[in-house]
Amino acid sequence: MNWIDFLILFVLILAFLNGFRRGVFKELSTFLGLVLSVIFAVLNADWLAGQLQGKINLSPTVL
């Protein structure tokens, strides 16, 4: 391999690492958003059911 091959290989490795880093960050932030939204929904479900019960004519079992 000559120096041009090494240069191309170096650029490809940098591009791979950059893409991997961005992909990992995107997946971790998506997972964190999912976890936080589930926690928020669990913590506020009773309050929201109480608010909807006064405004919507449904049985408490449905809410």
Secondary structure by P-SEA (a helix, b strand, c coil): ccaaaaaaaaaaaaaaaaaaaaaaaaaaaaaaaaaaaaaaaaacaaaaaaaaaaccccccccc
